Amino acid sequence: MSISVAGLTKVYGTQKAVDNISFELKKGEIVGFLGPNGAGKSTTMKMITGYLPATSGAVKVSGFDVATQPLDVKRSVGYLPEANPLYYDMYVREFLEFSAGIHKLSNAKQRIEQMIDITGLGKEAHKKIGMLSKGYKQRVGLAQAMLHDPQVLILDEPTSGLDPNQLAEIRDLILRIGKEKTVLLSTHIMQEVQAMCSRVIIINNGKIVADDSIDKIQQVNSTQGILLVSFETAVDTTLFQKLRNLKQYEAIGQNKYKMTTDKPEELRKEVMQLALNHDINISSLQAETQSLEDVFRSLTVKN
């Protein structure tokens, strides 16, 4: 596993910022790490990277233990914190040369030019970092995080404050990076999660409340099953009385119905059998799921 977290806990005084969480990430995964402010996301990321010691639990990155092999972990991880700490008085290349020196890269010049090309910084590389737009500052942060060619990237709010064009550019960059590396990505922008991530982990009050693919999380966390059924021709709705698992239905268009059930798979079978028995053609039959934003709210709302 590229990242293995087991029983990870962080306590500040009497408060558990992170409470006994466990998860694993494989190479090639881009995983969204979601949660409301104060849920424990940034604290978890800092513990994975070794910037913050854990109270208890274990973290391994590329097989290295964060507690006992911190230098090996830092060589394996590229970290872009939410604040993106850059030296604004440095020029772009100067800053990357400084970072390459910290990592003691033998091929520093070649690697810097590769990162400038990959992150699209070519036209801005002659400028001081303080002169750059927010989007280009994020690119510099990403270039610095990837400079030593880590196998794991930890990105904390990498698209925060970007305009739509910048969002699309950084998203495409992360997607390209994620084909070869493992990416743990924290963000509040649900559209970006759906566009980039194969899986999401949702944390609330220091505990993991969901960990699965987006589709499965949306289905599992729906309060009730809803099927959307469209028929090619008009249907005698009294036939719906034969559907044992149908709780209620609503016409939502011409020959189109919204059916509510506690057992969507069973109702799906019944609708198909009903259509077959009465020679009715179905043009579409699909489940309606909650949006990721709705799921997020339902799992993280404060009672």
C-alpha positions in Angstrom: 0.0 0.0 0.0 1.2 3.5 -0.7 -0.5 4.8 2.4 -1.5 2.7 5.4 -3.2 4.4 8.4 -4.1 2.2 11.4 -5.8 3.4 14.6 -4.5 7.0 14.1 -5.3 9.3 17.0 -4.3 12.9 17.8 -5.3 14.4 21.2 -4.9 18.1 22.2 -5.6 18.4 25.9 -9.1 16.9 26.3 -10.0 17.2 22.7 -9.6 14.3 20.2 -8.9 16.0 16.9 -8.5 12.6 15.2 -10.1 9.6 16.8 -8.8 6.1 15.9 -9.1 6.2 12.1 -7.8 3.6 9.7 -7.6 3.5 5.9 -5.3 2.5 3.0 -4.5 4.0 -0.4 -3.1 2.1 -3.4 -0.8 3.4 -6.1 -2.7 5.2 -8.8 -5.6 6.2 -6.6 -6.8 9.8 -6.3 -8.8 9.9 -3.1 -10.9 12.8 -1.9 -10.5 13.5 1.8 -13.6 15.4 2.9 -15.0 16.9 6.0 -16.2 20.2 7.5 -13.8 22.7 9.0 -12.3 21.3 12.2 -13.1 17.7 11.3 -9.5 16.6 11.5 -8.5 16.6 7.8 -5.4 18.8 8.0 -4.3 17.2 11.2 -4.5 13.8 9.6 -2.5 15.0 6.6 0.2 16.5 8.8 0.5 13.2 10.7 0.8 11.2 7.4 3.6 13.5 6.2 5.4 13.4 9.6 5.0 17.1 10.2 2.9 16.4 13.3 3.4 13.4 15.7 0.5 11.1 16.4 -0.7 10.5 19.9 -1.3 6.8 19.0 -1.7 4.6 16.0 0.6 3.9 13.1 1.2 5.4 9.6 3.2 3.9 6.8 4.0 5.6 3.5 5.5 3.5 0.7 6.3 0.9 3.3 8.2 3.3 5.6 7.0 4.0 9.2 6.4 7.7 9.9 7.5 7.4 13.5 10.7 5.4 13.0 11.7 6.3 9.4 10.7 9.9 9.0 13.4 10.9 6.5 12.4 8.0 4.2 8.8 9.1 4.5 9.7 12.7 3.6 11.5 11.4 0.5 8.4 9.5 -0.5 5.9 12.3 0.0 5.2 15.5 -1.8 3.1 17.8 0.4 1.2 20.9 -0.5 -0.3 22.4 2.7 -3.4 24.6 2.6 -1.4 27.8 3.3 1.1 26.9 0.5 4.2 28.4 2.2 6.2 30.1 -0.6 9.0 32.7 -0.5 7.4 35.6 -2.4 10.7 37.5 -2.9 12.3 34.5 -4.7 12.0 34.0 -8.4 10.2 30.8 -9.5 13.4 29.0 -10.7 15.3 30.3 -7.7 12.7 28.8 -5.3 12.7 25.5 -7.1 16.6 25.5 -7.0 16.4 26.1 -3.3 13.9 23.2 -2.8 16.1 20.9 -5.0 19.0 21.7 -2.7 17.0 20.7 0.3 16.3 17.3 -1.3 19.9 17.1 -2.6 18.9 16.3 -6.1 21.7 15.2 -8.4 19.8 16.2 -11.5 18.4 19.4 -10.1 18.5 21.6 -13.3 16.8 18.9 -15.5 14.2 18.1 -12.9 13.3 21.8 -12.4 12.8 22.3 -16.1 10.6 19.2 -16.1 8.4 20.5 -13.3 8.2 24.0 -14.9 7.0 22.3 -18.1 4.6 19.8 -16.4 3.0 22.6 -14.3 2.8 25.1 -17.1 5.0 27.7 -15.4 7.2 28.4 -18.5 5.8 31.9 -19.2 6.0 32.9 -15.5 9.3 31.3 -14.5 11.2 34.6 -14.8 8.9 36.3 -12.3 9.1 36.7 -8.5 6.6 34.4 -6.8 4.9 37.4 -5.2 4.0 38.7 -8.6 2.1 35.6 -9.6 -1.7 35.0 -9.6 -3.2 32.6 -7.1 -3.4 29.9 -9.7 0.3 30.2 -10.7 1.3 30.2 -7.0 -0.5 26.9 -6.6 1.4 25.6 -9.6 4.6 26.6 -7.9 3.5 24.8 -4.8 2.7 21.7 -6.9 6.0 21.9 -8.7 7.8 22.0 -5.4 5.8 19.1 -4.0 6.7 17.0 -7.0 10.2 18.1 -7.5 11.9 15.1 -5.8 9.6 12.7 -7.7 7.6 11.3 -4.7 5.3 8.3 -5.0 2.7 9.9 -2.8 1.2 13.4 -3.0 -0.8 15.0 -0.1 -2.7 18.0 -1.3 -4.6 20.1 1.2 -7.1 22.4 -0.5 -5.0 22.8 -3.7 -7.8 24.6 -5.6 -8.9 27.0 -2.9 -9.5 30.5 -4.2 -9.0 29.7 -7.9 -11.2 31.0 -10.7 -13.0 28.5 -13.0 -10.2 28.5 -15.6 -7.5 28.0 -12.9 -9.7 25.2 -11.3 -9.8 23.3 -14.6 -6.1 23.7 -15.2 -5.1 22.5 -11.7 -7.7 19.7 -11.9 -6.2 18.4 -15.2 -2.7 18.6 -13.8 -3.7 16.5 -10.7 -5.4 14.0 -13.0 -2.2 13.6 -15.0 -0.1 13.3 -11.9 -2.5 10.7 -10.4 -2.0 8.2 -13.2 1.5 7.4 -11.8 1.2 8.4 -8.1 -1.0 8.1 -5.1 -2.9 11.3 -4.3 -4.8 12.2 -1.1 -6.7 15.4 -1.9 -8.6 17.6 0.6 -11.1 20.0 -0.8 -14.6 21.5 -0.1 -15.5 21.7 -3.8 -17.7 18.6 -4.5 -17.6 19.1 -8.3 -13.8 18.8 -8.2 -14.0 15.6 -6.1 -16.4 14.0 -8.6 -14.2 15.1 -11.5 -10.9 13.8 -10.1 -11.5 11.2 -7.4 -12.1 7.4 -7.7 -13.0 7.3 -4.0 -13.8 9.5 -1.1 -13.2 9.4 2.6 -15.4 11.6 4.8 -14.3 12.5 8.3 -16.4 14.2 10.9 -15.5 15.1 14.5 -12.3 13.2 14.1 -14.0 9.9 12.9 -14.3 8.4 9.5 -18.0 8.3 8.6 -17.7 7.0 5.0 -15.0 5.4 2.8 -16.0 4.1 -0.6 -16.5 5.0 -4.3 -18.6 8.0 -4.9 -21.4 5.9 -6.5 -21.6 3.5 -3.6 -21.6 6.3 -1.0 -24.4 8.0 -2.8 -26.5 4.9 -3.0 -25.8 3.6 0.5 -26.6 6.9 2.2 -29.8 7.6 0.4 -32.6 7.8 2.9 -34.8 5.8 0.7 -34.7 4.2 -2.8 -36.1 6.0 -5.7 -36.5 4.6 -9.2 -37.2 6.8 -12.3 -39.2 4.8 -14.8 -40.1 6.0 -18.4 -42.5 4.1 -20.6 -42.7 4.4 -24.4 -46.5 4.7 -24.3 -49.2 5.6 -21.8 -49.6 3.1 -18.9 -52.7 2.2 -16.8 -51.4 3.3 -13.4 -53.8 0.9 -11.6 -51.3 -1.8 -12.6 -48.8 -0.2 -10.1 -50.9 -1.8 -7.4 -49.3 -5.1 -8.3 -45.9 -3.8 -7.3 -45.5 -5.1 -3.8 -42.4 -3.0 -3.0 -43.8 0.3 -4.2 -44.5 2.7 -1.4 -45.7 5.6 -3.6 -45.3 7.0 -7.1 -45.5 10.4 -8.7 -45.9 11.3 -12.4 -43.0 13.6 -13.3 -43.5 13.9 -17.1 -45.2 12.2 -20.0 -45.2 8.5 -19.3 -42.5 9.1 -16.7 -42.8 8.2 -13.0 -40.9 8.6 -9.8 -41.3 5.5 -7.6 -40.3 5.4 -3.9 -39.3 2.1 -2.2 -37.3 0.6 0.6 -36.0 -2.1 -1.7 -35.0 -0.6 -5.0 -33.5 -3.8 -6.5 -36.7 -5.7 -5.7 -38.9 -3.0 -7.2 -36.7 -2.9 -10.3 -37.4 -6.6 -10.9 -41.1 -6.1 -10.3 -41.4 -3.2 -12.7 -39.6 -5.2 -15.4 -41.8 -8.3 -14.8 -44.9 -6.1 -14.9 -43.8 -4.6 -18.2 -43.2 -8.1 -19.6 -46.5 -9.5 -18.4 -48.5 -6.6 -19.9 -46.5 -6.1 -23.1 -45.3 -2.6 -22.0 -42.1 -1.1 -23.3 -39.8 0.6 -20.9 -37.6 3.3 -22.4 -35.5 3.9 -19.2 -35.3 2.5 -15.7 -32.7 4.0 -13.3 -32.1 4.7 -9.6 -32.0 8.2 -8.4 -29.2 8.9 -5.9 -28.3 11.7 -3.6 -25.8 14.2 -4.8 -22.4 14.0 -3.1 -23.1 17.4 -1.5 -26.3 16.0 0.0 -24.5 12.9 1.3 -21.8 15.1 2.8 -24.3 17.2 4.6 -26.2 14.3 5.9 -23.1 12.7 7.3 -21.5 15.8 8.8 -24.5 17.8 10.0 -24.2 18.8 13.7 -27.2 17.5 15.8 
